[in-house]
Amino acid sequence: QVQLVESGGGLVQPGGSLRLSCVASGLPLDNYVIGWFRQAPGKEREGVSCISSSDGRTYYADSVAGRFTISRDNAKNTVYLQMNSLKPEDTGLYYCAADQVPGTGYYYLALNCGYGYGMDDWGSGTLVTVSS
């Protein structure tokens, strides 16, 4: 049984920063993909950033590349999303999600994160609002 608990969301002005945290339990130690998705009201869910535990590969959506950084602390079973230079379009409910049996290579990481394929475990979300 996998549990994912997000935290760190809030209200921030454009140009500001937030760091989201996802504490995971029940994941395989050495082989999983975990990352972040977001969804604004009335809009489709989109992948933001993911990281592979096996090789450390990362994926970033084009819209956040250069502004967001994903990282993990294995000792704390936690993955982080550092969000800088936030824009109003970054507003949404941010979900942590994981794939316990990921494929091998960046192609599959991109499928996981770009499309949500194989991401069977989801947290309940943390709300990020970017507004002046």
Salt bridges, closest charged atoms under 4 A:
GLU46 OE2 - ARG38 NE 2.82
ASP55 OD2 - ARG57 NE 3.29
ASP90 OD1 - ARG38 NH1 2.89
ASP90 OD2 - ARG67 NH1 2.77
